[in-house]
Amino acid sequence: MANRFRGFLPVVIDVETGGFNSKTDALLEIAAVFVDFNDGGLLTRGETVRYHVRPFEGANMEPASLAVNGIDPDHPLRPAIDERDALQRVFRAVRSEVRRNLCQRAVLVGHNAAFDLGFLNEAIERSAIKRNPFHPFSCFDTATLCGVAFGQTVLARAVTAAGFTWDEGSAHSAAYDAEITADVFCEIVNRFQPVYQTTVRD
C-alpha cells in the first residue's frame, strides 16, 4: 500500500450534513471505509466505521438537506455522539490502519472530495483536535476519477457504468455512500494496475 500510493493510505470518507456550508452547517453522520490489497494484488473494500453525530451548538440545519438524507437529528432513538468523540473514534481506527500498512499519513477519498474534506477540517478545528491523520488538503476525488475512467461524474451513473448496482433506497447515508464510493475507487485503481506495474518496471 505504501509503495502504491507514495506513503499515503487511501481512506474513503463520506459525511451527511445539514447543508452545504462547512462553517455553519451541522455534521450529522461520518463514515470511513478502509481498502486493502488482496492476495491477488487487487484493491478491495474492507471495514467500515460509521457514527451518527450530534449537531454542534448553534449549528444550522437546512430542511432541504434533511429531506434528502432523511436524518431527523432529534429522533429519540438516534444513537448520536458528540462531534469530537466521533472524530476521535474514526481517527483512532485510521491511525491503526496507517501503521499496519506502513504508511505515513491517510489521504481522503471521496466523491466530490472537497465537500467532505471541508466539513472534516472544520469539525477538526471546532473540536480542537491536534492529531489529524489525514492530509489537510490533498485528496482523491472519485468524481474526477470516474469522469476519466467511465465518462460519468454523478455517483449513481458512475456506479452503474462501473458494473455495480446502485441502491437508491440506501443512498444518502454516510455508510452506503462511502462503501459504494470505495467499490468504485477500487475498480478504477485495479483497472489502472497494469499501467502502474509497467511504470514501476520501467
N, C-alpha and C positions, 0 to 999 in steps of 0.2 A: 504493500500500500504506500509506504513512504517513498519508494522509488517511482511508482506510477504517477503520484501527484506531488512530487517535489517537496516531500516532507509534510504535506498537508493531509489531514483526514477529512474527506467529504462527509458532512452530516446534513441530512435533509431536514429542513425546518419549515413548519407551517404554523401560522398564527391566525386565530379568528379574533376579530376586533369589533369595537363599537363604532367604527368609522374609518376614514382614510388618513386622518391627521395623527401621526405618531406622537406628537407632543401633547395633544389634548384628549385623544380618544382612548377608551379602555382596551387593554389587552385582556381577552376573555378566555382564550384557550391557547396552549402551546403544545406542539408535538415534535419530537425528534426521532428520526429513523436512521439507524446505522446501516452501513453497507460493508460487505466483506467479499474477498475473492474466495471462490470455492476451489476444490481440488483440481478442477479442470481449467482454472485460470480465468473463470468468468466472474464478473462482479454481480453480486446478488443482494437482495434486500434482507436485512437482519432484524434485530429487535426494535420495537417501538416503545418510547416512553411518552406519556401524554398526561397533561394536567389541566383541569379547569381552574381558572384564575379569578380571584375576587377583584372587582374593579378598584383601582386606587382611588383615594379620597378626592372628590371633585371631578372624577373622570366623566367625559362626555360620552353619551351613547346614542347614536342616531337610530331612530325607529326603522329606517330603511335598511340599515346594515343588520340589525337584529332580525328583521324579517327574512333576509337572505340566509343567514347562518342558523336561524332557528333557535338561538340561545335566549333563554329567559334568565338574566343574571340574578333575579330574586327568587327563583324557584326553590322551595324549601328542601328538595331532595338533590339539588345540585351540589356535588362534592367539591366546592371551590376552596382553594387555599390562597394565601397572600402571594402577591406578585414576587416578592423577594424569595419566599420559600420555594415557589415553583421554579424560578430561575436557578436557585442553588441546587435543587434536585436534578434538574436537567444537566447542569454544568458538571456535577459530580459524575454522572454517567458518561458525559462527553470526555472528561479528563481521563477516566479509566480506559476508554477506547483509544484515546490518543496514545497513552502509554503502551497499551497492548499492541498497537500497530507500529510502534517505534517512530511515531510522528512528532513534530514539534508543536503543531497547532491544528485546530479544526478550521475548516472553511465551510461557510454556509452554502447549502444547495437549496434553491427554491424556485418556484415558478413565479416570474416577476420578483426576483430575489430582493431587489432594492426595498420593496414594501416590507417583507419580513425582517430584513436586516435593520431597517429604520425603526420598526417597533421594538425589536430586540435591544438595539442600542439605547433607545430612550428608556426602556424598562430597567436596563442596567444602570443608567445614570440616576434614575429615580430611586433605585434600591441601594445606591452607593456600593455596588459590588466591585471589588478591586481586581479580582482574578477572573478575567473573561477568557475562556479557552478559544473563542472564535477570533479570526482575523477581523479587525474593526471595519474594513471596507472592501476587501476582496471577497468575491463570491462566484459560484457557478449558477448562472441563470438558465433554467431549463426552457424558458420561453424562447430565448435566443438559440439554444442548442436544438430545440425541436424545429425551429424555423429552418435551420441548416439541414438537419437530418431528415425531416418529414415534410417540410413545406407547410407546417402548421404552427401557430403560436398560441392559440387558445388551448387550454389544457385538455378539455374534453375531446376536441378534434385530434390533438396530438396523441392522446392515449389510444384512440381508435386507429389512427394511422400507424402506430407502433405495433398494433396487433393485440392490444389488451381490450378488456371490456370496461366501459365507463358506466358506473352506477350512479345515476342522477340522484337517487334517493339517499345515498350516503355522502354525496358531495357537500362541501362547505362545513365539514367537521375537520378539525385540525389533523386528527389521526388518519382519516381516509385520504385527505388531500396530500399529506406528507408521504403516505405509503404508495399511492399511485404515482406521485412525482418521483419517488425513489425507483419504482419499477421502470419508468421511462428513462431516468438518468442512467440506470444500469444498462438498459438496452442500447443506449447511444454509446456509452463507453465500450461495451462489448463489440459493437459494430465497427468502432474505430481501433480496436485492439490490434488487428494486423498492421495498421499504419504505424502505431506506436512501436510494435515489435520490430518492424523494418527500420524505423528511425534509430532505435537503440542499437541494433546490429551495425548500422552504418556509422 
